[in-house]
């Protein structure tokens, strides 16, 4: 929720609004960005067919232009996708950035650091412009326009939240309001831009009452003020419009997340849990150890922390812990802590009372209350803020929940299972996670191994997915050829089980009737062959690449000078002691320091 005091965002990881067209490969019709961070982007699109565009776990290339700035090209991975047919086909995507081209990351960081919500002020005389600049005191970026052409140009930036219309000419002001409304409608219809992205209009100019009523009824203006309204009233109205604009987008995102959660829970046929813990994916030696641990801890009300890479099946294991516990018949509630900003996540977990913030039209109990007597699974808990972590610690220790904006406390009995894609001990050491909450979650830790470390699960999982996806899509694929299975076994599966399921789904959808699927049904990189796929699947990290270059340079210098550290150091222009230490660390034993 935005506050009047400041519209500044805390940290590069917080989402910032960005409404620009995005070229996506695999292509999607009418693809627009909604928000962006240094790590990823939220997208919406209107596909022309249901199978259009990338699926979860698939790599994607994005190309977009920052407002009044450079073009950014980035390779990314689809983290989640949600399709809906309500009000016309709409797809929402969450992507995680993987690799930027050129100076893309630097350009994006500059945009995020300088980002402020933009407000276009049209028709304001010089005196009012100066007064508005002083009133907002850098909370917003004000863009002044003197004519309709300039207003249209500024709206084309893609990051304008509100337009303030002022002026003495009632005809021009009303015509400009209609122009903004028509431009927004044209962008919605012709470019596929979601209607929610259009800026809110605050009308503070002369106009006949019947014309204002017409604008209100058509949705052309958000609020009307007298043409001589004081600056303080203009400021309050603009801030309220900006708040409403941002909150509508955040609430829409929250709604998409909840709908996606319900969709996933309603499709158990694609869940590993449907096969039971001894089914495909749980037969390898590493996973048998994990299952033994899960069975031991399930019966006791202790907090469980699941650690492992994305897509390894942590949510499936959390369901298993709940299903094997005495709470199995009570609610099991899931929340992805990385899917919502702090304010919405606070409201979603702990609830809010009516009137707690703009848009809180009724009381909301919160997920902890809804899970009373059962289990709540908090995925990606490492993405929570210190403030929210303090609230989570309190509810875990005491069971006390207080809704946002409320004064009363409710006691709940909820078992907490948390999951993290990163080792929380490292997050604590880096100062990004509260130590007290970590030690509370650290009661019982289960490390979930990645798929590359349990390759005995790959083929049983793939065959199981072929069966369930045949049933889901009405196909008749008969499994994979030995060559395709060899490629599956050779791949490192950075996306783990989720990536494997998506690869199998793609193959099944492309398969002919009763086809035994060969390598041609697999993604090109994966089908290239065991040697090349293994190499391609595990790209060296930046640290590994730098270490390799350093090892080569130091090794060559030592070899050239017969292993004499002092001479090699002189050539490399570094301290001899430092060179000797680096050489030993890199496995290069110098023969002499003379």
Secondary structure, DSSP 8 states (H G I E B T S, - for coil): --BTTB---SSTTS-EE---BEEEES--TT-EEEEE-SSEEEEEE--SSTT-S--TT-EEEEEEE-TTS-EEEEEEEEEEEEEE-TTS-EEEEEEEEEEE-TTHHHHHHHHHHH---EEEEES--HHHHHHHHHHHTTSSEEEEESSHHHHHHHHTTS-EEEEEEEES-HHHHHHHHHHHHHHHHHHHHHS---GGGS-EEEEEE---HHHHHHHHHHT--SEE--TT--HHHHHHHHHHHHHHHHHHHHHHHHHHHHHHHHHHHT-GGGSGGGG-TTSTTS-SHHHHHHHHHHHHHHTS---EEEE--TTSSHHHHHHHHHHTSTTTTS-EEEEETTSS-HHHHHHHHH-B-TTSSTT--S-B--HHHHTTTSEEEEETGGGS-HHHHHHHHHHHHH-EE--BT----EE---EEEEEESS-HHHHHHTTSS-HHHHHHHTTEEEE---GGG-THHHHHHHHHHHHHHHHHHT-----B-HHHHHHHHH---TTHHHHHHHHHHHHHHH--TT--B-GGGS-HHHHT-HHHHHHHHS---HHHHHHHHHHHHHHHHHHHTTTBHHHHHHHHTS-HHHHHHHHHHTT---SB--
